[in-house]
Structure formats: C-alpha cells, structure tokens
Amino acid sequence: MHKAVKSQVDWTALREDFPILRERVNGHPLIYFDSAASSQKPASVLDVVRNYYEHENANVHRGLHALSARATEHYEKSRQRVADFIGAKSADEIIFTRGTTESINLVAQTWGPKFLRAGDVILLTEMEHHSNLVPWQLLSERIGAQLRFVPVRDDGTLALEKFSSLLTPEVKLFAFTHVSNSLGTINPVAELCAKAKNIGAATLVDAAQSIGHMPVNVQEIGCDFLAFSGHKMCAPTGIGALYGRFDVLDAMPPYQGGGEMIVSVTLEKSTFKKPPQRFEAGTPSIAGAIGLGAAVDYLEGIGRGEIFKHDVDLTQYALERMKEVPGLRVLGTAKEHAGAISFVMDAAHPHDLTTFADRYGLAMRGGHHCNQPLMRRFGVTGSTRASFYLYNTREEIDRMVEILQKAANFFK
Amino acid sequence: MNTELGELEELYQEVILDHSRRPRNFGELPDASVKVHGDNPSCGDEIHLAIKFDGNGGLEQIKFTGHGCAISQASASLMTMKLKGKKRAEVEEMLHAFHDLVTTENNHAPKNLGDLQVMRGVRKFPQRVKCAMLPWRAVEQALRQSEGESTVSTEEPEFG
C-alpha cells in the first residue's frame, strides 16, 4: 500500500479555508471529487471579491476618480501576480480572458489567420479537450490548414515514438495539453515544446488542469502561448489568462474591437494599443481578475510543489484502493499521473453511477468530459471521473471506495 | 431507511434494473417501416428504434437496439412492451402521458400508463429526464415520418 507522504502542510486544517466543504448534500457531508471541472474557492478569494465590490468598485483605466484608481491598481497588480506565478518576463505578456477556452480561441482567431496559410499543419493530440480541438477545426476550415494528431497509447500516454514523423516542416503550430483532463496523464511538456521549436513551429500549452496543481513556469516549458482558467485554481469563474511571449503578442492583430483597446478612433479607422490592452476590449471581469490574484496568493502560500505531492499521494492511494471494487477498470495508467482518475464499471453506466454517488454526497463527473474522441479511442462512450485537489483527504477516498462497492452491489 | 436511498430505490426499482439487464424487444426488425436513431450526445447513449406500422398507422411491431444507462435502456424496453399493437392515437396519448409522468409533480399519474408508472421516480432527478425520454423522442419522430430512416437527439438540432 502506498505510504502517505510527509508534508509541511496541515491538509486537514486547510479544509477550514473552504466554506463550501461544510455543505451537506442529500444528508451527507459533501465529498467534492470534481475539481478538474471546477475547484472550490477559499474564503480569502471570496473576501477579496466582496471587498472589491464594497470598497473599490469602478471601471478600470478610464476614471480619474479615487475608486477607479483603486480598481485599476488592484486589477493591474493581479496581472503582475499572474505573470510572476507562471514565470512570465513581464505583466504585459498576460492577457485576461474568460478562461482557457477564450484564451485558445483568441490565438486561433488572431495569430491563426495572420501566420497560417492553406496547406500548413496544426499538430494536436488525441487527448485534447474540445476547447483545444474545436477552435482549430473552425480555423482550419476557414483558411485551409490541416489538422494532425499525436496518437494516445493504451496506457494514456502520448505515442512519442510517432512524434518525429508527425512533426514535419509543414507543422506551424503544436497545441497540446499539459495534463489530460480525463485521464490525468502528465505530458513531457518542455521536451515536446523543444522539439516543436527545433523545426520552427509555434507552441501553445493548455494548462487548465496543471496551473493550480503543480509548478508551471513558461520559461522552463519554453512555449509561445499558455492558456488557463481561474476557476480551476481556486479563483472565480469568468476569468482566465493567455500568456504569450511579448514579441509574439506584439505581432498579432486585435481580437475583439471596442473600448480600451484603442489609441485613437476616427469614424473611418482606429489605431490599437500595445499588448495586453490590444486584446482586452470592453470592461473586463475586474472582480474576477482581482479574485484570480488572491487565488495566486493563496496557492503560493501553500506551494504548488506541495499541492502536487498531495494530489499524487491521493491519486496513488485511490488507484490502489479502487482495485478492491469488483468490475472497475481505470482508463489511463500513465506513471506520470496527476489528480484525475477516469474509470468504468461493468455493472453501472457512468450516469447511473454518478447519480447513485450523488445521493451519498459524493460529487464526481460522469460522461465524456469534453473528450469525445479520446473516449472513442478507449472504446467507451463515457466514463466516471474522480478528481482531487488540495482540500481532499484519504478518508474521503475510503468513503468513495465504500460507495463504489455499494453501487457495484446495487446495479449488479 | 434514508430518504436519499428511498429516492434512489424509487428511481432504480427492481423492475427497471431487470429491464436494463435483460431488455425486452431488443434486436433487429428486418421488415421495419421506419427506423429512428436516437442520440443523447451528453452521454453517448443510443437507441435504434425500428417500427412496423400496420395498414392503419398502428404499431404492429416495435424493436430496439442500442446501449446506454439503466434508465434509457429500461425505458426503451418498457416502452416497446407497452406500445406494441397500439393504435396511433393511443401512442400519441401515451407519449404525452409519459412525458408528464417523468416531468411533473402531479401525483395523479395517467391511468393508461400501467407498468410504465415504475418510471415515475425519474421526476426527482431532473438531469435524468433526457435518459427516460430518449426512446420516446424516437417514437415521436417515427410517427412524424411513417417511413424511412432518421435521427433524433435529446439536444437541439445542430448547425453546420
């Protein structure tokens, strides 16, 4: 049996930081194993958002009054915090977006048409979330580019032996996920970016599942773009970021047009600001950005290295204990495995299983996880996913195993 | 007994689990007048429904294949048993009655539903109504076209 890793952090006491963990669901204490879909929020983040609305609320960058100055200062400080969090060279490399999906669409709609031509290849992998697949399908239809995919092996890792033959000179962009949202596989992101860079391809990393769970540094990764969401890393929904190397961003045309992104406007024509303002038309999610800054502070206070060890400890423990459940099969058994486990059970369909578990207060995800091609690759239409984060415990996993055993018995 | 387990057991009554494990009228219907493929894209469940109409538009034969959760499979199995040999007007009436059964809090379940009343537990699980309705959506489509092959989805028709 996997041994608990000694940690400086008091993981049980830390649960007190998350008010929602006191909720009861269907008469049971909530067990929240759906953080890969959206994480819970600590009180410090909630307080900062409330404080903003109570003491600072005003539009940013355009008011000369005191509140606008406070809001602007706080908003821009958050941008700097996010830049430091991922090792960006400057806050100007951080564009606030609604989340990973918008970050990727921004690149597909601005960088894509400017730098890609008919016949160019966009290389993706078979394990991409729909948000890192559909924007490229839309783009390639528009400009006549081709999509190509790195296959996934049976254990849920990328078939790297095929990588060199796929990475031909026609490949102009390699966009791929750091961590698989359904299988939990951690990809060798720095190695892959280095290989793509060698042939001159641009790289985009979908860091939605890694950003709040492990150290993520864009200099070490060596990517041109990195996309992530706030809500999966303890921040509010509706805020996320796109990192882009400054010279890359500076060469890109605007995304949406509107206020805040312009230098001067006549009835016929406009000129545009430098990044990041060029890509932030309209009033942004100010409270969201400030909440994201507070979430960065919270995670930095614990340390993402510690959080990663905790996730891995829970995952290894869960994988071991889930062997006790009859007819349960885990999809994706990569050695480098983050805190998400996808599985199927002979007796119960994922929707029946998640309905059953919910009645015991256990929140899991059942379905295709926005990963339809990957599910097909594994010969299933869907699976059940248990995903863990810093506030989860081994006791909760024990309880999950108990509930899964009950379900196996109930549906058999 | 806990209330939540009560609701679970009402949803997954023994009859429903039995129909999901051993679906009735499961298989091909070579001389079908209509074939409808019902999809639930949110979970990948599929029901392939085949119906043979009689001279008056009644359901002479009805069979299905497919795969999915216990609720969609049991619903399809129970539905085919109920609808076989029914007149068109009766089928339409049952379609509405069944929809009411799984969506409204009305305690007066329509009497003509008979065995189908075991599905009433679904109303406590709004996210599962689509599963129960999937085979009925397929029947609704079958009545509209009376011959040929088509596809229905629990989601809105797609663009593109």
Interface residues (C-beta under 8 A of the other chain):
Chain A: N26 G27 H28 A348 H349 P350 H351 D352 T355 F356 R359 Y360 G366 G367 H368 Q372 M375 T381 G382 F410 F411
Chain B: N2 T3 E4 L5 E7 L8 L11 Y12 L17 S42 C43 G44 D45 E46 H67 G68 C69 A70 I71 F125 Q127 R128 C131
